[in-house]
Amino acid sequence: MPGAGKQPEEIQRQIRELLEAGFDPTTIHRRLKVGRSSIYRMKRCLQRHGTTYMPKELNKKNGRPKVLTAEQELEVRDWLRKPENRNRYLDDLVWLIHDRFNIVCSTTTMSKMKRKWLRVIEYEETGRPIDEVTRTSLLETHPDLPILLDEAAMGGGIDVEDEQQQMPGAAPAVAMMMQAGLSATGMGGMAGGVAMLPMESQIEPQLAQGFQQDITPDGLRHS
């Protein structure tokens, strides 16, 4: 019986034969209904170890996976700084960690780490401030990182979605006006230090006064 998460031996044999015959993983996936990521992993294992799955003596996934050191994570950051690496499969990052440090990490662990460093790289390239979740994660792993002392990196403003969450009673129309970037004076704000009422508030008293002048005590208009 195959190990947990492994394909049956007959499927492994078919995948191996198709790979050796030159079929690409997508074609094999469509023919055998096996996940593409599994086929890619098998292909790498066949190339590196001659087996469809990593040999037991190299498989260190039993128990909690090792955590990378701060220096090792910085190497991952440097790898991600190359644009051609940012959209590669997480499996490629897993294999990089295994080949470079002889450590086996799950794709979930790599996904979290990749997300963290991509946010740092995004700030370096675009100046977009780092969110609180990423900041907390960096403090846990790299408390001495210079970027944590950069006020511009940590001083991100609140976007409209956050404002709506913080002001649950705000009317949807107000939120839409805020998102559209309307000026404060257009919303009844301040103009030249003088409080300005919304246009509707100014018109209504004028209309009421006009009606009172035009309507006689018996409710009829003057001709």
N, CA, C and O of each residue as an XYZ file, in Angstrom:
892
protein
N       0.864     -1.206      0.000
C       0.000      0.000      0.000
C       0.886      1.235      0.000
O       1.836      1.301      0.780
N       0.605      2.212     -0.846
C       1.464      3.388     -0.901
C       1.388      4.191      0.381
O       0.417      4.094      1.132
N       2.429      4.992      0.630
C       2.437      5.833      1.806
C       1.388      6.917      1.718
O       0.779      7.130      0.669
N       1.180      7.612      2.853
C       0.156      8.655      2.908
C       0.429      9.721      1.855
O       1.532     10.260      1.768
N      -0.587     10.014      1.061
C      -0.452     11.052      0.050
C       0.195     10.592     -1.234
O       0.333     11.382     -2.168
N       0.601      9.321     -1.309
C       1.259      8.825     -2.519
C       0.263      8.168     -3.454
O      -0.760      7.636     -3.022
N       0.577      8.212     -4.747
C      -0.249      7.552     -5.746
C      -0.016      6.040     -5.698
O       1.063      5.595     -5.309
N      -1.034      5.236     -6.096
C      -0.836      3.782     -6.150
C       0.352      3.428     -7.043
O       0.695      4.169     -7.965
N       0.958      2.313     -6.761
C       2.167      1.905     -7.497
C       1.914      1.808     -8.999
O       2.786      2.151     -9.796
N       0.696      1.333     -9.401
C       0.389      1.210    -10.824
C       0.361      2.594    -11.488
O       0.851      2.758    -12.605
N      -0.216      3.587    -10.798
C      -0.247      4.954    -11.335
C       1.163      5.525    -11.407
O       1.518      6.200    -12.372
N       1.963      5.250    -10.379
C       3.356      5.712    -10.396
C       4.093      5.144    -11.601
O       4.852      5.844    -12.272
N       3.854      3.848    -11.866
C       4.534      3.203    -12.991
C       4.119      3.854    -14.311
O       4.959      4.111    -15.174
N       2.810      4.122    -14.465
C       2.335      4.741    -15.697
C       2.910      6.148    -15.868
O       3.319      6.529    -16.965
N       2.938      6.911    -14.783
C       3.489      8.264    -14.854
C       4.952      8.210    -15.249
O       5.409      8.997    -16.079
N       5.684      7.283    -14.656
C       7.112      7.166    -14.967
C       7.310      6.819    -16.438
O       8.165      7.398    -17.109
N       6.516      5.873    -16.936
C       6.657      5.462    -18.336
C       6.321      6.621    -19.282
O       7.006      6.823    -20.285
N       5.269      7.380    -18.964
C       4.875      8.494    -19.819
C       5.920      9.612    -19.790
O       6.212     10.222    -20.818
N       6.480      9.876    -18.607
C       7.528     10.897    -18.502
C       8.759     10.477    -19.299
O       9.357     11.284    -20.010
N       9.129      9.201    -19.170
C      10.306      8.715    -19.896
C      10.064      8.697    -21.402
O      11.007      8.766    -22.191
N       8.775      8.601    -21.800
C       8.435      8.612    -23.228
C       8.397     10.030    -23.779
O       8.241     10.220    -24.985
N       8.539     11.033    -22.907
C       8.602     12.413    -23.372
C       7.318     13.210    -23.231
O       7.251     14.352    -23.684
N       6.284     12.622    -22.605
C       5.033     13.365    -22.418
C       5.214     14.431    -21.341
O       5.918     14.217    -20.355
N       4.573     15.576    -21.541
C       4.681     16.650    -20.551
C       3.673     16.416    -19.424
O       2.678     15.721    -19.625
N       3.921     16.994    -18.232
C       3.044     16.780    -17.080
C       1.587     17.151    -17.327
O       0.697     16.496    -16.784
N       1.314     18.180    -18.130
C      -0.081     18.567    -18.380
C      -0.828     17.478    -19.131
O      -1.982     17.187    -18.817
N      -0.180     16.874    -20.125
C      -0.802     15.783    -20.883
C      -1.056     14.586    -19.983
O      -2.113     13.959    -20.052
N      -0.083     14.273    -19.141
C      -0.241     13.138    -18.217
C      -1.365     13.423    -17.231
O      -2.150     12.533    -16.902
N      -1.443     14.657    -16.764
C      -2.509     15.052    -15.826
C      -3.880     14.831    -16.453
O      -4.785     14.322    -15.792
N      -4.043     15.202    -17.710
C      -5.335     15.036    -18.383
C      -5.662     13.564    -18.623
O      -6.822     13.158    -18.560
N      -4.641     12.780    -18.894
C      -4.877     11.370    -19.213
C      -5.153     10.541    -17.959
O      -6.048      9.696    -17.963
N      -4.389     10.775    -16.882
C      -4.502      9.935    -15.682
C      -5.283     10.593    -14.543
O      -5.529      9.962    -13.515
N      -5.677     11.871    -14.722
C      -6.417     12.587    -13.686
C      -5.625     12.680    -12.378
O      -6.181     12.538    -11.289
N      -4.331     12.917    -12.507
C      -3.451     13.105    -11.351
C      -3.020     14.570    -11.336
O      -2.760     15.148    -12.391
N      -2.943     15.171    -10.155
C      -2.599     16.584    -10.046
C      -1.271     16.914    -10.710
O      -0.306     16.156    -10.612
N      -1.240     18.062    -11.389
C      -0.019     18.475    -12.087
C       1.158     18.633    -11.121
O       2.279     18.233    -11.436
N       0.899     19.222     -9.932
C       1.997     19.425     -8.988
C       2.613     18.097     -8.573
O       3.829     18.011     -8.401
N       1.788     17.050     -8.406
C       2.310     15.723     -8.050
C       3.192     15.176     -9.168
O       4.237     14.576     -8.915
N       2.752     15.395    -10.417
C       3.537     14.889    -11.546
C       4.853     15.641    -11.657
O       5.886     15.039    -11.948
N       4.828     16.955    -11.429
C       6.077     17.727    -11.452
C       7.038     17.237    -10.370
O       8.239     17.118    -10.609
N       6.505     16.956     -9.182
C       7.370     16.446     -8.105
C       7.991     15.105     -8.500
O       9.182     14.868     -8.297
N       7.147     14.229     -9.075
C       7.670     12.928     -9.509
C       8.749     13.101    -10.571
O       9.759     12.397    -10.565
N       8.527     14.036    -11.474
C       9.507     14.266    -12.540
C      10.847     14.700    -11.944
O      11.901     14.217    -12.358
N      10.801     15.618    -10.966
C      12.051     16.061    -10.340
C      12.732     14.930     -9.587
O      13.950     14.769     -9.651
N      11.927     14.147     -8.871
C      12.517     13.024     -8.134
C      13.163     12.016     -9.083
O      14.231     11.476     -8.792
N      12.514     11.767    -10.208
C      13.095     10.847    -11.183
C      14.417     11.381    -11.711
O      15.368     10.623    -11.906
N      14.474     12.680    -11.942
C      15.702     13.287    -12.459
C      16.818     13.291    -11.420
O      17.989     13.111    -11.755
N      16.449     13.496    -10.161
C      17.470     13.634     -9.113
C      17.822     12.316     -8.430
O      18.982     12.063     -8.107
N      16.786     11.465     -8.210
C      17.013     10.259     -7.407
C      16.685      8.961     -8.130
O      17.013      7.882     -7.636
N      16.040      9.049     -9.298
C      15.687      7.835    -10.027
C      14.455      7.148     -9.498
O      14.155      6.028     -9.910
N      13.727      7.787     -8.590
C      12.492      7.231     -8.036
C      11.392      8.281     -8.153
O      11.668      9.477     -8.253
N      10.120      7.809     -8.140
C       9.007      8.744     -8.287
C       8.775      9.567     -7.028
O       8.187     10.646     -7.097
N       9.225      9.078     -5.885
C       9.133      9.838     -4.635
C      10.501      9.887     -3.973
O      11.357      9.038     -4.223
N      10.693     10.884     -3.130
C      11.978     11.052     -2.478
C      12.316      9.827     -1.623
O      11.458      9.346     -0.882
N      13.545      9.314     -1.710
C      13.938      8.164     -0.885
C      13.719      8.425      0.608
O      13.846      9.556      1.078
N      13.395      7.374      1.334
C      13.072      7.520      2.764
C      14.201      8.172      3.549
O      13.950      8.956      4.463
N      15.437      7.855      3.199
C      16.561      8.410      3.966
C      16.695      9.920      3.778
O      17.343     10.587      4.586
N      16.086     10.471      2.714
C      16.137     11.907      2.480
C      14.842     12.617      2.875
O      14.791     13.842      2.980
N      13.794     11.811      3.092
C      12.498     12.405      3.408
C      12.429     12.730      4.896
O      12.342     11.831      5.732
N      12.469     14.039      5.224
C      12.454     14.474      6.620
C      11.132     15.144      6.981
O      11.078     16.000      7.864
N      10.069     14.743      6.288
C       8.780     15.386      6.538
C       8.086     14.843      7.785
O       7.075     15.397      8.217
N       8.620     13.756      8.375
C       8.000     13.231      9.585
C       8.183     14.214     10.729
O       9.297     14.664     10.997
N       7.091     14.544     11.401
C       7.187     15.514     12.485
C       7.151     16.935     11.960
O       6.938     17.164     10.769
N       7.362     17.892     12.861
C       7.290     19.297     12.502
C       8.475     19.688     11.614
O       9.620     19.377     11.939
N       8.205     20.367     10.499
C       9.322     20.744      9.619
C      10.243     21.759     10.275
O       9.820     22.547     11.122
N      11.496     21.731      9.879
C      12.462     22.680     10.424
C      12.132     24.096      9.951
O      11.594     24.295      8.863
N      12.465     25.064     10.787
C      12.268     26.458     10.436
C      13.609     27.019      9.969
O      14.650     26.732     10.559
N      13.574     27.813      8.915
C      14.808     28.386      8.404
C      15.344     29.439      9.367
O      14.578     30.104     10.065
N      16.639     29.579      9.395
C      17.256     30.634     10.193
C      17.023     31.980      9.504
O      16.594     32.035      8.352
N      17.313     33.059     10.227
C      17.137     34.404      9.658
C      18.003     34.575      8.417
O      17.563     35.159      7.426
N      19.238     34.066      8.467
C      20.154     34.202      7.327
C      19.639     33.405      6.127
O      19.742     33.859      4.988
N      19.089     32.226      6.382
C      18.570     31.415      5.282
C      17.360     32.075      4.633
O      17.203     32.028      3.413
N      16.502     32.695      5.451
C      15.354     33.403      4.890
C      15.799     34.570      4.003
O      15.169     34.862      2.986
N      16.878     35.224      4.393
C      17.373     36.337      3.577
C      17.845     35.843      2.216
O      17.759     36.567      1.225
N      18.340     34.623      2.167
C      18.723     34.054      0.875
C      17.485     33.814      0.004
O      17.517     33.986     -1.215
N      16.382     33.407      0.675
C      15.113     33.255     -0.052
C      14.666     34.610     -0.594
O      14.204     34.705     -1.731
N      14.805     35.663      0.223
C      14.454     37.016     -0.229
C      15.265     37.416     -1.454
O      14.724     37.965     -2.414
N      16.564     37.139     -1.416
C      17.422     37.497     -2.552
C      17.020     36.721     -3.807
O      17.094     37.242     -4.920
N      16.592     35.471     -3.615
C      16.133     34.651     -4.739
C      14.865     35.252     -5.329
O      14.700     35.276     -6.549
N      13.966     35.739     -4.472
C      12.707     36.318     -4.934
C      12.893     37.701     -5.551
O      12.015     38.179     -6.270
N      14.002     38.335     -5.285
C      14.249     39.651     -5.868
C      14.415     39.572     -7.380
O      14.268     40.577     -8.076
N      14.717     38.395     -7.884
C      14.816     38.218     -9.329
C      13.400     38.047     -9.889
O      12.719     37.084     -9.537
N      12.945     38.955    -10.748
C      11.554     38.907    -11.235
C      11.154     37.560    -11.822
O       9.998     37.154    -11.701
N      12.094     36.861    -12.457
C      11.734     35.595    -13.095
C      11.395     34.502    -12.087
O      10.814     33.482    -12.459
N      11.749     34.699    -10.809
C      11.474     33.677     -9.793
C      10.156     33.886     -9.069
O       9.691     32.987     -8.368
N       9.552     35.042     -9.222
C       8.398     35.381     -8.373
C       7.132     34.616     -8.716
O       6.292     34.398     -7.844
N       6.979     34.208     -9.958
C       5.773     33.496    -10.364
C       6.014     31.998    -10.545
O       5.181     31.295    -11.117
N       7.129     31.525    -10.068
C       7.414     30.095    -10.194
C       6.608     29.316     -9.168
O       6.136     29.878     -8.180
N       6.452     28.016     -9.408
C       5.687     27.169     -8.504
C       6.332     27.144     -7.121
O       7.549     27.268     -6.984
N       5.487     26.979     -6.094
C       6.019     26.852     -4.734
C       6.921     25.631     -4.610
O       7.849     25.609     -3.801
N       6.637     24.614     -5.421
C       7.499     23.418     -5.394
C       8.943     23.770     -5.734
O       9.876     23.166     -5.204
N       9.125     24.756     -6.627
C      10.486     25.169     -6.977
C      11.198     25.753     -5.760
O      12.395     25.539     -5.567
N      10.456     26.487     -4.948
C      11.043     27.064     -3.738
C      11.329     25.975     -2.716
O      12.337     26.027     -2.012
N      10.441     24.989     -2.634
C      10.670     23.852     -1.722
C      11.959     23.123     -2.099
O      12.763     22.767     -1.238
N      12.139     22.908     -3.412
C      13.352     22.214     -3.862
C      14.589     23.071     -3.663
O      15.662     22.547     -3.362
N      14.458     24.367     -3.824
C      15.588     25.264     -3.579
C      16.053     25.143     -2.124
O      17.251     25.043     -1.858
N      15.101     25.151     -1.186
C      15.430     25.029      0.231
C      16.077     23.673      0.514
O      17.033     23.570      1.283
N      15.534     22.645     -0.121
C      16.094     21.308      0.102
C      17.515     21.206     -0.444
O      18.410     20.689      0.225
N      17.715     21.701     -1.660
C      19.039     21.599     -2.277
C      20.060     22.497     -1.586
O      21.224     22.127     -1.437
N      19.614     23.677     -1.168
C      20.547     24.651     -0.589
C      20.885     24.350      0.867
O      22.038     24.465      1.283
N      19.854     23.958      1.649
C      20.058     23.792      3.096
C      19.777     22.385      3.602
O      19.916     22.110      4.794
N      19.378     21.485      2.688
C      19.035     20.114      3.073
C      17.905     20.096      4.106
O      17.915     19.302      5.047
N      16.932     20.990      3.908
C      15.770     21.087      4.792
C      14.524     20.905      3.942
O      14.416     21.479      2.859
N      13.582     20.104      4.435
C      12.330     19.876      3.729
C      11.235     20.682      4.416
O      10.953     20.472      5.596
N      10.619     21.603      3.682
C       9.517     22.414      4.199
C       8.279     22.173      3.344
O       8.386     21.813      2.171
N       7.124     22.370      3.927
C       5.873     22.208      3.186
C       5.635     23.420      2.285
O       6.209     24.489      2.494
N       4.785     23.235      1.291
C       4.446     24.352      0.411
C       3.683     25.433      1.181
O       3.737     26.610      0.824
N       2.967     25.025      2.248
C       2.255     26.014      3.081
C       3.249     26.945      3.765
O       3.056     28.160      3.792
N       4.318     26.364      4.317
C       5.356     27.174      4.960
C       6.013     28.104      3.944
O       6.262     29.275      4.232
N       6.290     27.576      2.761
C       6.919     28.387      1.726
C       5.990     29.495      1.231
O       6.444     30.587      0.890
N       4.679     29.205      1.193
C       3.725     30.211      0.749
C       3.717     31.414      1.695
O       3.708     32.560      1.245
N       3.721     31.153      3.003
C       3.732     32.239      3.980
C       5.027     33.044      3.887
O       5.007     34.274      3.934
N       6.145     32.345      3.754
C       7.429     33.028      3.676
C       7.527     33.849      2.387
O       8.015     34.980      2.398
N       7.061     33.272      1.287
C       7.114     33.978      0.009
C       6.264     35.240      0.061
O       6.681     36.290     -0.427
N       5.062     35.143      0.658
C       4.173     36.297      0.750
C       4.834     37.420      1.557
O       4.741     38.593      1.194
N       5.500     37.049      2.650
C       6.144     38.043      3.511
C       7.229     38.799      2.757
O       7.265     40.029      2.788
N       8.113     38.071      2.080
C       9.235     38.735      1.428
C       8.814     39.466      0.162
O       9.442     40.455     -0.215
N       7.762     38.996     -0.501
C       7.268     39.734     -1.660
C       6.702     41.096     -1.250
O       6.806     42.059     -2.010
N       6.106     41.187     -0.058
C       5.620     42.478      0.432
C       6.794     43.419      0.707
O       6.714     44.617      0.433
N       7.896     42.863      1.255
C       9.089     43.675      1.496
C       9.665     44.163      0.165
O      10.025     45.332      0.027
N       9.748     43.266     -0.801
C      10.279     43.626     -2.115
C       9.377     44.651     -2.792
O       9.864     45.550     -3.478
N       8.062     44.519     -2.604
C       7.124     45.474     -3.193
C       7.378     46.877     -2.639
O       7.309     47.857     -3.380
N       7.672     46.978     -1.335
C       7.982     48.289     -0.757
C       9.278     48.834     -1.362
O       9.367     50.015     -1.696
N      10.276     47.966     -1.501
C      11.553     48.404     -2.055
C      11.397     48.941     -3.478
O      12.098     49.871     -3.877
N      10.477     48.353     -4.235
C      10.345     48.717     -5.650
C       9.295     49.801     -5.908
O       9.443     50.594     -6.838
N       8.238     49.842     -5.093
C       7.142     50.778     -5.366
C       6.899     51.769     -4.242
O       6.232     52.782     -4.452
N       7.430     51.499     -3.040
C       7.200     52.394     -1.917
C       5.887     52.164     -1.201
O       5.529     52.930     -0.307
N       5.163     51.122     -1.577
C       3.890     50.833     -0.892
C       4.182     50.347      0.533
O       4.932     49.387      0.709
N       3.605     50.994      1.546
C       3.902     50.626      2.941
C       3.539     49.180      3.259
O       2.658     48.591      2.633
N       4.230     48.630      4.234
C       4.034     47.237      4.631
C       2.863     47.138      5.597
O       2.709     47.975      6.487
N       2.041     46.116      5.419
C       0.874     45.933      6.274
C       1.291     45.414      7.651
O       2.425     44.977      7.848
N       0.362     45.469      8.587
C       0.653     45.117      9.975
C       0.994     43.639     10.139
O       1.846     43.286     10.954
N       0.328     42.768      9.364
C       0.608     41.326      9.466
C       2.048     41.032      9.074
O       2.747     40.288      9.762
N       2.493     41.623      7.954
C       3.875     41.421      7.505
C       4.853     42.009      8.508
O       5.888     41.405      8.790
N       4.542     43.170      9.046
C       5.418     43.814     10.035
C       5.589     42.912     11.264
O       6.702     42.735     11.760
N       4.481     42.345     11.748
C       4.548     41.455     12.908
C       5.408     40.234     12.612
O       6.207     39.809     13.446
N       5.239     39.672     11.416
C       6.027     38.503     11.031
C       7.511     38.834     10.955
O       8.347     38.037     11.382
N       7.846     40.006     10.412
C       9.251     40.420     10.325
C       9.851     40.639     11.712
O      11.017     40.319     11.944
N       9.063     41.179     12.622
C       9.557     41.388     13.987
C       9.890     40.064     14.663
O      10.805     39.994     15.483
N       9.151     39.017     14.321
C       9.385     37.705     14.921
C      10.654     37.057     14.372
O      11.387     36.400     15.111
N      10.914     37.242     13.068
C      12.036     36.543     12.438
C      13.264     37.417     12.238
O      14.389     36.919     12.282
N      13.062     38.722     12.017
C      14.180     39.625     11.709
C      13.994     40.960     12.437
O      13.811     41.986     11.782
N      14.035     40.973     13.766
C      13.779     42.219     14.515
C      14.778     43.327     14.220
O      14.479     44.500     14.447
N      15.956     42.981     13.718
C      16.981     43.992     13.430
C      16.974     44.449     11.975
O      17.876     45.171     11.549
N      15.974     44.038     11.217
C      15.936     44.412      9.802
C      15.771     45.927      9.677
O      14.848     46.487     10.269
N      16.645     46.611      8.917
C      16.582     48.084      8.818
C      15.223     48.611      8.379
O      14.832     49.709      8.773
N      14.497     47.843      7.565
C      13.224     48.338      7.052
C      12.221     48.580      8.170
O      11.314     49.399      8.022
N      12.376     47.867      9.299
C      11.456     48.034     10.421
C      11.631     49.395     11.102
O      10.750     49.843     11.836
N      12.766     50.047     10.858
C      13.010     51.375     11.419
C      12.621     52.488     10.464
O      12.710     53.668     10.803
N      12.193     52.110      9.273
C      11.822     53.077      8.243
C      10.357     53.469      8.430
O       9.462     52.654      8.206
N      10.115     54.704      8.837
C       8.748     55.159      9.088
C       7.899     55.123      7.822
O       6.700     54.854      7.881
N       8.517     55.393      6.689
C       7.767     55.363      5.431
C       7.272     53.959      5.121
O       6.187     53.786      4.565
N       8.068     52.957      5.480
C       7.676     51.572      5.209
C       6.556     51.117      6.120
O       5.717     50.310      5.720
N       6.534     51.633      7.358
C       5.565     51.170      8.342
C       4.406     52.140      8.526
O       3.513     51.887      9.335
N       4.409     53.251      7.783
C       3.380     54.266      8.005
C       2.294     54.247      6.974
O       1.857     55.306      6.526
N       1.842     53.083      6.580
C       0.829     52.990      5.541
C      -0.499     53.553      5.985
O      -0.910     53.346      7.127
N      -1.192     54.277      5.081
C      -2.513     54.807      5.383
C      -3.559     53.712      5.329
O      -3.291     52.595      4.886
N      -4.770     54.055      5.793
C      -5.865     53.102      5.794
C      -6.635     53.261      4.493
O      -7.013     54.375      4.129
N      -6.868     52.175      3.799
C      -7.600     52.293      2.547
C      -9.098     52.337      2.830
O      -9.527     52.215      3.978
N      -9.882     52.511      1.780
C     -11.326     52.699      1.954
C     -11.960     51.491      2.592
O     -12.853     51.635      3.426
N     -11.518     50.287      2.221
C     -12.093     49.083      2.802
C     -11.910     49.074      4.304
O     -12.844     48.754      5.039
N     -10.700     49.427      4.781
C     -10.439     49.465      6.212
C     -11.307     50.507      6.894
O     -11.804     50.271      7.995
N     -11.499     51.663      6.255
C     -12.322     52.703      6.854
C     -13.759     52.241      6.996
O     -14.421     52.540      7.990
N     -14.242     51.510      5.998
C     -15.599     51.011      6.087
C     -15.740     50.010      7.209
O     -16.774     49.971      7.876
N     -14.703     49.184      7.435
C     -14.753     48.220      8.519
C     -14.694     48.910      9.863
O     -15.330     48.461     10.817
N     -13.934     50.007      9.959
C     -13.816     50.710     11.223
C     -15.040     51.583     11.489
O     -15.283     51.939     12.642
N     -15.826     51.946     10.460
C     -17.011     52.766     10.635
C     -18.216     52.010     10.097
O     -18.749     52.369      9.047
N     -18.663     50.951     10.809
C     -19.751     50.127     10.285
C     -21.045     50.886     10.118
O     -21.898     50.457      9.341
N     -21.239     52.029     10.833
C     -22.472     52.769     10.725
C     -22.473     53.773      9.603
O     -23.493     54.418      9.361
N     -21.366     53.927      8.910
C     -21.290     54.925      7.844
C     -22.189     54.541      6.698
O     -22.287     53.367      6.342
N     -22.847     55.523      6.116
C     -23.754     55.248      4.996
C     -22.959     54.810      3.784
O     -21.867     55.326      3.543
N     -23.490     53.856      3.006
C     -22.766     53.407      1.796
C     -22.471     54.544      0.842
O     -21.425     54.550      0.193
N     -23.389     55.520      0.742
C     -23.165     56.629     -0.190
C     -21.954     57.442      0.211
O     -21.196     57.894     -0.647
N     -21.761     57.636      1.531
C     -20.594     58.386      2.010
C     -19.321     57.647      1.676
O     -18.336     58.249      1.250
N     -19.340     56.329      1.870
C     -18.150     55.533      1.548
C     -17.817     55.629      0.077
O     -16.647     55.713     -0.297
N     -18.857     55.618     -0.772
C     -18.603     55.712     -2.212
C     -18.030     57.077     -2.572
O     -17.157     57.177     -3.434
N     -18.521     58.141     -1.908
C     -17.999     59.473     -2.184
C     -16.556     59.592     -1.745
O     -15.746     60.236     -2.411
N     -16.226     58.954     -0.593
C     -14.847     58.969     -0.119
C     -13.954     58.254     -1.116
O     -12.848     58.710     -1.407
N     -14.437     57.124     -1.645
C     -13.625     56.362     -2.598
C     -13.430     57.137     -3.886
O     -12.378     57.038     -4.517
N     -14.439     57.913     -4.285
C     -14.333     58.690     -5.525
C     -13.431     59.888     -5.357
O     -13.065     60.528     -6.342
N     -13.055     60.216     -4.094
C     -12.115     61.300     -3.866
C     -12.755     62.660     -3.904
O     -12.095     63.626     -4.287
N     -14.055     62.788     -3.512
C     -14.708     64.082     -3.516
C     -14.116     64.960     -2.434
O     -13.648     64.460     -1.411
N     -14.132     66.286     -2.655
C     -13.554     67.216     -1.688
C     -14.445     67.343     -0.482
O     -15.633     67.023     -0.533
N     -13.855     67.825      0.633
C     -14.618     67.988      1.856
C     -15.697     69.036      1.695
O     -16.762     68.905      2.298
N     -15.460     70.093      0.890
C     -16.453     71.141      0.715
C     -17.669     70.618     -0.016
O     -18.782     71.077      0.239
N     -17.483     69.657     -0.932
C     -18.608     69.084     -1.648
C     -19.473     68.226     -0.765
O     -20.609     67.915     -1.124
N     -18.950     67.830      0.406
C     -19.687     66.977      1.323
C     -20.138     67.772      2.548
O     -20.525     67.187      3.559
N     -20.089     69.090      2.463
C     -20.513     69.865      3.616
C     -19.386     70.076      4.589
O     -19.603     70.011      5.799
N     -18.167     70.330      4.093
C     -17.010     70.476      4.958
C     -16.706     71.929      5.231
O     -17.619     72.730      5.431
N     -15.418     72.284      5.242
C     -14.979     73.638      5.544
C     -14.497     74.306      4.272
O     -13.836     73.669      3.451
N     -14.815     75.576      4.095
C     -14.331     76.339      2.950
C     -13.864     77.683      3.474
O     -14.668     78.501      3.921
N     -12.531     77.911      3.416
C     -11.985     79.172      3.903
C     -12.206     79.368      5.382
O     -12.320     80.503      5.845
N     -12.269     78.264      6.148
C     -12.435     78.359      7.588
C     -13.879     78.509      8.002
O     -14.159     78.574      9.199
N     -14.829     78.570      7.044
C     -16.244     78.731      7.367
C     -16.958     77.433      7.057
O     -16.793     76.847      5.986
N     -17.768     76.990      8.032
C     -18.486     75.736      7.827
C     -19.489     75.898      6.705
O     -20.256     76.860      6.691
N     -19.493     74.972      5.767
C     -20.393     75.022      4.630
C     -21.431     73.929      4.771
O     -21.082     72.768      4.986
N     -22.693     74.279      4.654
C     -23.751     73.288      4.680
C     -23.887     72.659      3.314
O     -23.579     73.296      2.307
N     -24.345     71.413      3.258
C     -24.609     70.822      1.946
C     -25.608     71.659      1.177
O     -26.436     72.349      1.772
N     -25.536     71.603     -0.151
C     -26.388     72.431     -0.998
C     -27.860     72.197     -0.694
O     -28.653     73.138     -0.679
N     -28.233     70.913     -0.446
C     -29.629     70.608     -0.180
C     -30.127     71.345      1.054
O     -31.269     71.803      1.087
N     -29.246     71.465      2.103
C     -29.646     72.109      3.346
C     -29.885     73.591      3.132
O     -30.703     74.185      3.833
N     -29.184     74.210      2.169
C     -29.373     75.634      1.889
C     -30.626     75.876      1.047
O     -31.289     76.899      1.217
N     -30.957     74.966      0.156
C     -32.074     75.157     -0.753
C     -33.418     74.972     -0.058
O     -34.363     75.716     -0.322
N     -33.508     73.979      0.833
C     -34.792     73.659      1.446
C     -35.425     74.843      2.162
O     -36.612     75.089      1.949
N     -34.691     75.615      3.022
C     -35.324     76.776      3.670
C     -35.811     77.813      2.653
O     -36.852     78.439      2.849
N     -35.037     77.994      1.543
C     -35.454     78.954      0.528
C     -36.759     78.526     -0.127
O     -37.635     79.359     -0.359
N     -36.900     77.256     -0.425
C     -38.131     76.754     -1.021
C     -39.302     76.920     -0.070
O     -40.400     77.303     -0.474
N     -39.050     76.621      1.211
C     -40.122     76.736      2.196
C     -40.598     78.168      2.308
O     -41.800     78.417      2.395
N     -39.654     79.132      2.309
C     -40.015     80.546      2.396
C     -40.814     80.980      1.166
O     -41.778     81.737      1.281
N     -40.411     80.500     -0.007
C     -41.119     80.846     -1.232
C     -42.546     80.334     -1.230
O     -43.465     81.033     -1.656
N     -42.730     79.102     -0.745
C     -44.068     78.540     -0.690
C     -44.964     79.340      0.256
O     -46.144     79.561     -0.019
N     -44.374     79.771      1.379
C     -45.164     80.538      2.345
C     -45.615     81.860      1.741
O     -46.718     82.318      2.039
N     -44.779     82.502      0.882
C     -45.137     83.770      0.261
C     -46.200     83.592     -0.818
O     -47.049     84.464     -1.001
N     -46.159     82.498     -1.515
C     -47.073     82.280     -2.645
C     -48.423     81.716     -2.235
O     -49.387     81.795     -2.997
N     -48.501     81.142     -1.029
C     -49.749     80.479     -0.628
C     -50.516     81.362      0.340
O     -49.943     81.827      1.325
N     -51.802     81.607      0.086
C     -52.646     82.424      0.951
C     -53.071     81.621      2.154
O     -52.900     80.402      2.166
N     -53.630     82.277      3.189
C     -54.065     81.549      4.384
C     -55.063     80.457      4.082
O     -55.107     79.453      4.794
N     -55.869     80.622      3.044
C     -56.868     79.570      2.754
C     -56.312     78.474      1.861
O     -57.061     77.615      1.395
N     -54.961     78.492      1.608
C     -54.318     77.417      0.870
C     -54.308     77.611     -0.616
O     -53.897     76.703     -1.339
N     -54.752     78.784     -1.128
C     -54.774     79.030     -2.568
C     -53.623     79.932     -2.969
O     -53.246     80.818     -2.202
N     -53.064     79.736     -4.131
C     -51.985     80.581     -4.636
C     -52.547     81.875     -5.172
O     -53.674     81.918     -5.665
N     -51.731     82.970     -5.072
C     -52.113     84.239     -5.688
C     -52.057     84.085     -7.195
O     -51.168     83.415     -7.722
N     -53.000     84.699     -7.890
C     -52.981     84.663     -9.351
C     -52.060     85.731     -9.899
O     -51.914     85.855    -11.115
